C-alpha cells in the first residue's frame, strides 16, 4: 500500500513536470505559429472487442486563419485483452501544398497499443507505422511513399466519480526512408482534458506543441477540440 502511494506521487510529479516543461517550451519557442484543430469521432462496437472508428478533422494554421488540411479516416480496433490492442486505418487527406493549392494524400496506419493501470492512473504506449502516398509531386522523390514510425506515451488520470480526465502525452515521429538525414522528423507534446457528458458522448480539449524538423525547423502551438460519439 505504501509503495503504491509512493509510486502514484512520483507519477503525478512527473506529469506536473511534463506540463510545466510543455508550457515553458511554448513561451520560449522562437518562431511561432498558431492553429486550431476541430474533430468529430464516431466509435461503434461491431462485435465483442472489435470497434469501428471514424473521424472527420479540419486543421488550421497561420494563426488559425487558413485550413492546412482536412481529412476523413476510418479503421478497425481490436482489443486482445485489458492490456493489448491493435488497429489499422486509412486516411484521405486534402492537404495544402507548396504550390499554394490543395492536393490529396493517402495514409495507412498500423497500430500496436499497450496499457497499464496503476490505481486511477492509466499509462498507454502506442507504436504506429505510417505510410503516406502523395498526389502532388514537387520533386521526383515525392513519388516514393513516405514511411514513418511513431511512438507515443500517454498518461491519463481517471476516476469513476468525476467526469473530467486530465492527460499528458509525448509523441515522436521517426522517418524511415533511407534518404533521410535526421533521426527525428517531428515531436509533439500535449496536455488536455477529456470530459464525459454521458457514456456515449464526450468532448476533448488539449493544448499541443509541435516541433517539425523537416524540411526546416518549425514550431506550432495548437488548440485541439473534438467530439466523440459511441454507439
TAPEPE-V518649 format. One line per field, one symbol per residue. ss: DSSP state (@ for helix, = for strand, . for the rest). Layout:
ss->???
//
This chain:
ss->.@@@@@@@@@@@@@@@@@@@@@@@@@@@.....==============..============....==============....=============.....=================..==============.....@@@@..============.=..=.============..........===========....============.....=============.
//
